[in-house]
């Protein structure tokens, strides 16, 4: 999708610090990290957000979480990290391409925000 920031990042039209890529998923460092590790994991298929996802998107959404878990293992933060979907503007979603935030490397408090 031409007007989507994350689609443009995946295509190389916008710079990013790539962390991982396969046929279905792309992961990159967040520009405004909320912890020592803050990676965004996105499906290559443009899905506007979780509330717009269809049943056929379940596999790629699950794959995004598995990729996040693998990145956490590689970074040695398995003792505590968070995966987060922000759904809609009131939850902080500012780019409307489904993405999982992987945040860790520091103590995370509850409740967030």
N, C-alpha and C positions, 0 to 999 in steps of 0.2 A: 504494500500500500504506500503510495508515493508521499502522502502527507503525514505518515507515522514516523516519529523519531526513531523508535526501536527497529522498524523495518529498514530505515536508512542506515542505521548502525550495522545491522546484519549484512547489508549489501556492500558495506565499505564506503558508503557515501559520507558518513560521519565517523570521526575517530572514536575508538574505544580501546580499553585494555582487555583484550580477549583472555578469558580464563579457560574456556572449554567450547568445543563445537563438535557436533555430529550431524547426521542427516536431518534430525528433527528439532534439535535444541541448540541454543547459543547462550553462553554465559559470559558476563563481563563485569568489571569493577564498577560500583556505583560512584558517580561523580561527587556525591555528598555523603560520604560514609558515616554511618551511625555506630560504628565499632571498628576494631582493627580488621575484621573481615566484614565486608558488605558487598556481596555479589548479587547481581540480578540474573536470574535464569529465565529465559523466555523461549516459548515455542517458535519455531520458524514460521509456522502457519500463523497468519494474523488472526488473532481472536481478541476482540475489543476488551473483554474483561471476563471475570469468572461468571458474572450473572448472564453474560451472553454466550457462554460455552454451551455446546450441545453434547448429548450423550457420546457421540463419536469422537469427541475431544478428550474423553476421560483418559485414554492411554497416554497422550502427550502431556497432559497435566500431571499424571503420575510420574512420567519420565522426568519432568522438571524437578520434582521433589527428590527422585533418586539421584539425579545429577547433583543437586544441592548437597545431599548426604555424602556423596563421593568427594566433592570439593571440601566439605568439612573434615572428612577423614584425612585428605591430603594435607590440610592445613593444621592438623592436630588439635582441632577444637571440639572433638567428640564429647567432651565433658560438659558441654553446654552451648547450644546455638539455637537460633529461632528461624523458622521459615514462616513468611508472612505474605498473604495476599491483601492488598488494599483494594477494596471494592467500592468504587464511586468517589466523587470529590470530597464528601464529608468524612471519608476514611483516609484521605490523603492521596488518593490515586490522582496523579497529574499527567501520566502518559497512558493513553488508552490502547494499550497492547498488553494482554495478560502477562504478568511477570511475578515470579517468586523472589522475594528478598531473602537472602541467606545472610543473617547477622550473627556474629559471634566474636570470640576472642576477648571478651570482657564479661563481667557479671551483668546479667540482664535481670531487671526488676519486673515485678508484676504488681499491679496492672501496668501495661505499657501506656504511653501517651497520657 
